[in-house]
Amino acid sequence: MSCVIYCMLYENVPIYIGRTKNFEARVATHKTKSIIKNFPIYRKIREVGIENIVFAPLMYCSYKNRKEMEKLYYKQYKNTCKY
């Protein structure tokens, strides 16, 4: 089983790093939750507009290595990923 490490970009800057088994479904969930949830990332999405957020897969990895890979990307982008 594989996973996707992905990011949300705003103005070509990563603002969120995540992992999922189903990228398309996770993007849809983020879009829905951005309307109804009050988490910081969703407040940011409402502030800038969902049309200005790009959802981009960064890499595919094994389910076994998913947490380690997500942490590596988070460390790489920790200065811009505030959510």
ChimeraX attribute file (.defattr): number of C-alpha atoms within 10 A of each C-alpha:
attribute: neighborCount
match mode: 1-to-1
recipient: residues
	/A:1	7
	/A:2	13
	/A:3	20
	/A:4	22
	/A:5	22
	/A:6	23
	/A:7	25
	/A:8	22
	/A:9	18
	/A:10	19
	/A:11	10
	/A:12	10
	/A:13	14
	/A:14	22
	/A:15	21
	/A:16	19
	/A:17	24
	/A:18	20
	/A:19	23
	/A:20	18
	/A:21	17
	/A:22	11
	/A:23	18
	/A:24	10
	/A:25	11
	/A:26	16
	/A:27	17
	/A:28	11
	/A:29	11
	/A:30	17
	/A:31	16
	/A:32	12
	/A:33	14
	/A:34	20
	/A:35	13
	/A:36	10
	/A:37	12
	/A:38	12
	/A:39	11
	/A:40	12
	/A:41	19
	/A:42	21
	/A:43	16
	/A:44	17
	/A:45	19
	/A:46	16
	/A:47	9
	/A:48	13
	/A:49	13
	/A:50	16
	/A:51	9
	/A:52	14
	/A:53	20
	/A:54	16
	/A:55	19
	/A:56	16
	/A:57	16
	/A:58	15
	/A:59	14
	/A:60	17
	/A:61	19
	/A:62	13
	/A:63	14
	/A:64	11
	/A:65	12
	/A:66	19
	/A:67	15
	/A:68	11
	/A:69	20
	/A:70	21
	/A:71	16
	/A:72	11
	/A:73	18
	/A:74	19
	/A:75	12
	/A:76	11
	/A:77	17
	/A:78	16
	/A:79	10
	/A:80	13
	/A:81	19
	/A:82	12
	/A:83	13
